[in-house]
Amino acid sequence: MGPNRAGVHGKLQDARRPPILPDDFERDMETKALTNGKDKEVVIKLQREVATTVLGGVESLDFSSGDRHHDSTQCTRVRSRAKSVRERRE
């Protein structure tokens, strides 16, 4: 299937944005309120661990969706964290 896929699933895939990197997530969390202050630090730590692990094992990145509103700078930053990538599509 290429860009502009039919149906709800295709629309969701076409609208998918590049992942949020840990530093950006941490900065975004400064404006969020969770149940208590300790939760925020735990959430930030967990997101950093997951993002680092997942991006470290990615073998293919595909930013060729029909929806071109994602930030090319963000795509570049994500690619730099994905050390195992063998295939890239834009």
Steps between C-alpha positions, in 0.01 A plus 500: 500500500624845416416843631134609518374157603126450526300459818554607857816291543654658190410850611659438839816367335515797264464743794768333712770740611864429585555380858560751776859492617568483876626859538194635319269281708662624821459861390133438407438340838592825678153631416311181594341414833498142625363356824807611693840649427681168538299342218631750248864402561413131471308553175788701351751232602288219354440684172876564468577130557234380255587754230872423526440124486250513214693749286819305562347190342311656207611358165262691273360855511220608268403868499343478154139532614259704294470753780805724466443725802765335714812695575802398290731612783325255734538221242874575476537496878316166522722349227810605694379299802409191297846348463389164353298641208565322173211646300364855491209636298395863483 
